[in-house]
Amino acid sequence: MPLISTPTALLIISMIAGGTALAGFWYRARATTTLTGSTLQLVSTLLATALGAWILFGPPEAATWGGVGAIIGYALGVAAPLLLMAIIAPRLFAHSDAGNGVFGYVSQRYGKSMVYAAAAAIAFYLIISLTAGLTAVAKLVQIFAPIPLAWTATAVIVATLAYSLPGGLRVSMFTDRIQAWIAAPLIVAVLFAGFSLIQSLPAPKVDYAQFDLTSSTGLQAGITFFIAVALTNLFHQGQWQRAETASSNGQLRRALIISAAIAAPIVLAFGGFGLLFVATGGAGDPSTALFNVVTTGSPLWLSAMLIPLGVLLFMSSADSAITGLTSLTPNPRVGGAVVIALSLPAAWVAAQGLSVLYLFLLADLICCAIAFPVFYGLYSRRHSTRAALMASATGLVAGLVYFPLPGQPPTHLMEAFLAAAVLPVVVCLLMSTLTRDLRETAAT
């Protein structure tokens, strides 16, 4: 029996999605001229971009099989790119067209072949991120009310496109701030509801491996999630666009460090719902571990708050992906048309309720393979486009050797990401050394 009636759920979705769109229209009409704001405003938009609806599904599900190690790796992986951005952002912005973030840097630093490779990786990652978020929010609503997945997916993506495409980065950052301030108390309430159940839980009669920090499965999962999440999020074009609006390097550094310090505990806390799910017997679908825990012994109104929270989290991260995608094309209108065309298959996949985890991991693998070759160019003048391409290709091929085929168990997933991330480092350093030796020989 559904927990919430269909009209009530539709009303909640309409109020949140429609209200956000209206706020975006209103702000666009004000025609403000600057993107720069306070450190707190920058933190809110960075967090809204970093934390999407995936936090309601990903960390809890990872904890059900990878345990404590998995959620620690997940949490550190979310914080790591924010901290790395604090280090490399000044160099990157010095080699980037204004407003074009990491793609602008690649366009200036490398030749066309590497630009195409990076653009494909960034676009693939952002599209998969959009699809995963749509799927998550559609499934979330259906847990509480018998609403077809297609209805929810269509409603939230249309509302998000309606304000983010014409409004661009300026409007997206404004709605990020609103969404962050509304989502913050909802997150606190949900966490309180879940962890208030800890005291009422009986002592587990079984020693669950998920609670063992030294478990090999947990350690491998933690390493995998850390590498995948940390390196992939360095290619979030929307996040780089927001970072570039800081008034100074000092403000950006403070905002990124604060964002990392907030994001990691939130991911860790939501992962804890997976451990609570295991401790209570683990009855049900692990991907909905959080909802199984929260809806047990909590008042209905508190459980129902997950719907607006999910919609807010999706829209706050989706508009960032949309602005990031449109920036990959020289013409905003062309970029908008491309985004609309790509949103249709994303909504269709979400309406099927299919798991996009495999595609998400594949996108992660691609980004991991090109991460060091792309950013090494910030610190080495000898690093060439050819070296970057060779290193990226080597890492990707090596990672794919270990990467599981669809339907296969992820037995060697850690090895796949280690190979994709580490081998390009070796190739880049070897080719830089070889180039230096050849130049020194020619000079003599």
C-alpha positions, -999 to +999 in steps of 0.1 A: +000+000+000+015+034-010+025+057+019+014+088+001-015+094-023-008+102-059-023+137-058-002+145-027+030+133-043+023+152-075+015+183-055+049+180-037+068+175-070+050+204-086+056+228-057+094+220-055+101+217-093+078+245-103+089+268-074+125+264-084+118+272-120+098+303-110+126+314-088+150+310-117+127+331-140+124+358-114+162+361-109+169+361-147+145+391-150+166+410-125+196+410-150+223+412-124+258+417-137+280+398-114+284+362-104+307+370-075+293+365-040+303+358-005+323+327+006+291+313+021+272+317-012+301+300-031+301+271-006+263+266-010+266+264-048+296+241-047+278+218-023+246+219-043+266+208-073+286+181-055+257+165-036+230+152-059+201+127-054+227+099-057+236+104-020+203+088-011+211+056-030+248+052-037+265+054-003+238+033+015+239+006-011+277+006-012+277+000+026+255-030+023+282-050+006+314-030+010+308-020+046+326+007+065+356+007+041+333+015+012+316+045+027+349+059+040+363+056+005+331+072-009+333+101+015+370+108+010+364+105-028+338+132-027+360+155-006+393+149-026+384+167-059+373+198-039+407+198-021+426+191-053+408+220-070+420+243-042+455+234-052+454+234-090+426+260-097+449+291-099+472+274-125+442+260-145+424+294-146+456+310-158+455+287-189+417+287-194+392+309-212+369+327-188+339+306-179+351+275-196+367+257-167+386+225-173+375+223-209+388+258-216+422+247-201+423+216-223+414+237-254+444+261-248+469+235-236+465+206-260+459+199-297+425+191-312+428+153-307+431+157-269+404+184-269+380+159-286+389+132-262+384+153-231+352+168-244+338+133-251+348+121-216+333+152-199+301+150-219+297+112-213+302+117-176+278+146-173+251+127-193+254+096-172+253+118-141+221+134-154+206+100-162+215+085-129+200+115-110+167+112-130+165+075-123+172+080-086+145+107-081+119+088-102+125+056-081+124+076-049+090+091-056+076+056-066+087+042-033+061+065-016+034+069-043+023+048-073+035+074-098+049+061-131+086+067-134+082+086-167+059+112-150+084+122-124+114+120-148+096+142-173+084+168-147+117+174-130+139+174-162+115+198-180+114+222-150+152+221-147+157+227-184+132+255-184+152+278-161+188+265-166+190+268-204+179+304-208+193+315-175+227+298-178+253+298-150+241+329-133+205+316-127+218+281-119+240+294-092+212+314-077+189+284-076+217+263-061+218+286-031+180+284-026+181+246-030+210+242-006+193+263+022+160+243+018+177+209+015+200+215+046+173+212+073+157+183+054+190+164+054+194+171+091+158+158+098+163+126+077+197+119+094+181+125+128+152+102+120+175+074+109+201+075+136+175+079+163+167+043+156+201+031+167+192+031+204+162+010+198+180-016+178+188-050+194+224-060+196+233-079+164+234-116+169+258-120+139+292-105+134+286-088+101+316-084+078+303-049+068+313-036+102+349-048+100+371-020+090+399-045+081+377-066+058+394-071+024+361-066+006+356-033+024+392-021+018+390-030-019+356-012-022+370+018-004+400+021-027+378+017-058+353+043-048+380+067-037+398+066-071+366+066-092+349+094-074+379+116-068+394+116-103+360+117-121+347+147-103+378+167-114+361+167-148+328+182-136+326+212-159+298+228-139+319+227-107+348+244-124+325+271-137+314+278-102+349+278-089+359+304-115+333+329-101+353+333-068+365+369-062+400+357-053+421+326-050+419+329-012+381+330-013+380+300-036+405+280-014+384+287+017+351+278+000+365+245-014+380+234+019+348+242+037+327+224+011+349+193+014+347+194+052+309+194+049+304+170+020+325+142+034+305+138+067+272+140+048+282+111+025+296+092+054+263+097+074+241+086+045+263+056+040+256+047+076+220+039+066+234+010+047+250-003+079+217+002+098+199-017+070+223-047+075+220-045+113+182-047+111+183-079+090+188-064+055+153-073+043+145-057+010+163-041-019+198-028-008+195+001-033+166+014-011+184+008+022+179+044+034+142+044+028+137+010+044+154+024+075+138+058+077+102+045+071+106+021+100+094+037+131+094+072+118+063+094+114+049+095+079+054+133+075+091+128+082+094+100+056+075+121+031+102+148+034+124+125+013+104+134-018+112+172-018+147+164-006+153+141-036+138+166-061+159+194-047+191+174-047+185+163-083+177+197-097+207+213-079+231+189-095+213+186-128+213+223-136+251+222-130+255+194-155+233+212-180+253+244-178+285+224-180+273+206-211+263+238-229+297+253-223+313+225-244+300+241-276+310+276-289+274+286-295+250+286-265+220+279-287+236+249-303+247+237-268+211+241-256+197+221-285+223+194-278+213+193-242+176+190-249+183+162-274+204+143-249+179+148-221+153+128-241+172+095-239+182+103-203+145+107-194+137+075-213+163+055-194+150+069-161+115+059-171+126+023-175+140+021-140+172+005-152+204+005-133+229+030-147+256+019-123+275+001-150+276+031-173+285+053-143+315+031-136+325+031-172+324+069-173+345+069-141+370+046-157+374+069-188+379+100-166+404+082-144+424+072-175+427+108-187+430+126-154+468+126-149+475+131-186+452+162-187+463+179-154+500+170-157+502+197-184+498+223-157+532+214-142+553+202-172+560+221-203+576+190-219+542+172-216+528+170-252+495+162-267+509+130-281+521+119-246+487+128-231+469+107-257+493+077-254+491+078-216+453+081-216+449+053-242+473+030-222+453+036-190+420+031-206+430-002-224+446-015-192+415-007-172+391-023-197+411-055-195+400-059-158+366-041-162+337-065-159+314-071-189+277-063-184+262-089-161+296-101-147+305-098-111+329-069-104+356-092-092+385-071-104+370-036-103+397-023-080+424-036-103+406-019-133+406+015-116+442+012-103+454+003-138+435+032-154+447+057-129+484+046-123+496+035-157+491+069-173+513+084-146+541+060-155+537+067-192+536+105-188+567+105-166+587+082-189+578+102-220+588+135-202+621+120-192+627+106-227+619+140-242+643+157-218+671+133-226+666+137-263+668+175-261+699+173-239+715+149-264+706+172-293+720+202-275+754+185-271 
